Amino acid sequence: MNIGQAAEASGVSAKMIRHYEQIGLLAPASRSDAGYRRYGASDVDTLRFVRRARDLGFSLDAIGELLDLWRDRSRASGEVKALALSHVETLEAKIAELQSMVRTLRHLAEACHGDDRPDCPILDDLAGGHHCHG
């Protein structure tokens, strides 16, 4: 199948397919006599794997590791679990950071009169770099 068909079958854009080839997540495609990229079912499976891992927020480096483990039928599942749990910790840290941002912005918004007056604690905070964790 050509790159457009592979993109449609995998849910990964043609641009990203080329990028994944360039960085080594996907093996370079074979070429037709006219020089067009050709993809097989295993390439589409790999692209679906990458898309799902990206949907779960894994970094490209981590996806490379996961692909290596996926392809290695003698792998220890403990390695995969360790990668997943490490990613969970990263996500939980990001969630905590986002929750802190929400609290700060909510506090600033509550302090803002939201009327026709020019004074604004939100802009004052941004300009002064103060961090209110309400």
Protein Blocks (a to p, Z undefined) as FASTA:
>chain_A
ZZklmmmmnopafklmmmmmmnopaccddddfkopacddfklmmmmmmmmmmmmnopafk
lmmmmmmmmmmmkbcfklmmmmmmmmmmmmmmmmmmmmmmmmmmmmmmmmpnoiabfbdf
klmmmmnopacdZZ
